Amino acid sequence: MFLDQDLLSLYDFLRSTPEGHLKKMMVGGKMSEAHLRVLLKVVRSCSNQEFIQYVQSSGLPKMKLSAAEMAVKEDLWDVSLNVCTQLGLLPKAAKAA
């Protein structure tokens, strides 16, 4: 688990950074464009406290998803949080045992 303040920081970063910059920075390897689209849909559709709850429960809000987005929703949080950790957007030390 990540600390709430780390997830709040990630939420703020994702909300304030243009999608094109996020795409260049995050897409590649296991993180597909579909992963990023679903992640941004979550961020745009909820408050920061709801975002923390979704991350901690590995859940998603009710929203429309394309076929490609449906295919990645099961591993969305594992892939997204791993990429964010690799990029330094989330600290490695914040993971609890």
C-alpha positions in Angstrom: 0.0 0.0 0.0 1.0 3.5 -0.7 0.6 6.4 1.8 -2.4 8.6 1.2 -0.2 11.7 0.7 1.7 9.9 -2.0 -1.5 9.0 -3.8 -2.8 12.6 -3.4 0.4 13.8 -5.0 0.0 11.4 -7.9 -3.6 12.4 -8.3 -2.7 16.1 -8.5 0.1 15.4 -11.0 -2.2 13.4 -13.3 -4.9 16.0 -13.1 -2.6 18.9 -13.9 -0.3 17.4 -16.5 -1.5 17.6 -20.2 -2.5 14.2 -21.6 0.1 14.4 -24.4 3.0 14.8 -21.9 1.6 11.9 -19.8 1.4 9.7 -22.9 5.0 10.4 -23.9 6.2 9.8 -20.3 4.2 6.8 -19.3 3.2 4.7 -22.4 5.5 1.9 -23.3 6.4 -1.5 -22.0 3.4 -2.9 -20.0 1.6 0.5 -19.9 -0.5 0.9 -23.0 -2.5 3.8 -24.2 -5.6 2.0 -23.0 -4.2 1.8 -19.5 -3.5 5.6 -19.6 -6.9 6.4 -20.9 -8.7 4.4 -18.1 -6.4 5.9 -15.5 -7.2 9.4 -16.7 -10.9 8.7 -16.8 -10.7 7.6 -13.2 -8.8 10.8 -12.2 -11.2 13.1 -14.1 -14.3 11.4 -12.7 -13.6 11.4 -9.0 -12.3 13.5 -6.1 -8.8 13.0 -4.6 -10.3 11.0 -1.7 -12.3 8.7 -4.0 -9.1 8.2 -6.0 -7.3 7.0 -2.9 -10.2 4.6 -2.2 -10.1 3.2 -5.8 -6.4 2.6 -5.7 -6.5 1.0 -2.3 -9.4 -1.3 -3.2 -8.2 -1.9 -6.8 -11.6 -0.7 -7.9 -13.0 1.6 -10.6 -15.9 4.0 -10.7 -18.8 3.3 -13.0 -17.8 4.6 -16.4 -18.1 3.8 -20.0 -15.1 1.9 -21.4 -14.1 0.9 -24.9 -13.3 -2.7 -25.8 -9.6 -2.0 -25.5 -10.1 -0.3 -22.1 -12.2 -3.2 -20.8 -9.4 -5.5 -21.7 -6.9 -3.7 -19.4 -9.2 -2.8 -16.4 -8.2 -6.0 -14.5 -4.5 -5.1 -14.3 -4.9 -1.3 -14.4 -3.7 -0.6 -10.9 -0.8 -3.0 -10.9 0.6 -1.7 -14.2 -0.1 2.0 -13.5 1.3 2.0 -10.0 4.4 0.0 -11.1 5.0 2.5 -13.9 4.5 5.5 -11.6 7.0 4.0 -9.1 9.5 3.4 -11.9 9.1 7.0 -13.0 9.6 8.4 -9.5 6.0 9.6 -9.2 5.5 7.3 -6.3 8.2 6.4 -3.8 9.4 2.8 -3.6 9.7 3.2 0.1 6.0 4.0 0.5 5.0 0.4 -0.2 4.1 -1.4 3.0 5.1 -5.0 3.6 
